[in-house]
Amino acid sequence: MTNVLELLGLAESAELLALSPPGWGGNLLRGLLNSLQIAFGAFGMGLIIGLFGAYGKLYGGPVLRDLLAIYTTVIRAVPELVLILILYYVGTDLINKAATAMGYDRVEISGIVAGIWVLGIVQGAYATEVLRGAIKAVPPGQIEAARAYGMPAFMTMRRVTIPAMMSFATPGLANLWLIATKDTALLAIVGFAELTLETRQAASSTRAYFTFFLAAGALYLLVTLFSGLIFGWIERWARRGQPSLKGGQP
């Protein structure tokens, strides 16, 4: 009897997770795709902000360094959910007020664009500190040698600093990427149809909470495992030619 009930339960779960209606599997995959789009965009935006922020903190003037210090301190101090609510609603309101003041109609901001903008600002603060630490870990002799060869600052950054710092930055950046994938779940509070919101809607409609949230957890886990493989390959590539540590000895 128990085996029969288990089989019935599995059959019911499979039907609920089917890709086509009345299954909700297609909704979950659509939510996952939206989550990944936002995560990729926010991570990329964060890298750009972080790179220029790190250089600004290390080599900028006093005013720029102070402004960047305020930015990174505030973003890292305020809970991310609060930041999302502030940046989403206040940012959207400011954009529409500016558009109205210039004689344009109110702007309808895409959910994906808004999500990338909000999480990108958050990612940028953390990426600034990760990349700043990685740049400081680059042996000064390499940068001095580039300057001695007469390389301009941008060429030194592109040919020397960035390749040399990658091995130091990759673990921290991998962690930021995973944070970005999970932070997309917080966008459910502003009504964006990412994986968590799609899961909640499916579970509320069918009352199969365990089934759908377990499926969502499995999807997040798959993303994490695949991301680990990718960043592991990037780290090995970044460390090519460097002595490996075995038993604590180089």
Summary of the structure (lengths in Angstrom):
residues: 250
radius of gyration: 22.8
end to end distance: 61.5
largest distance: 80.8
contacts: 759
relative contact order: 0.14
helix: 82%
strand: 1%
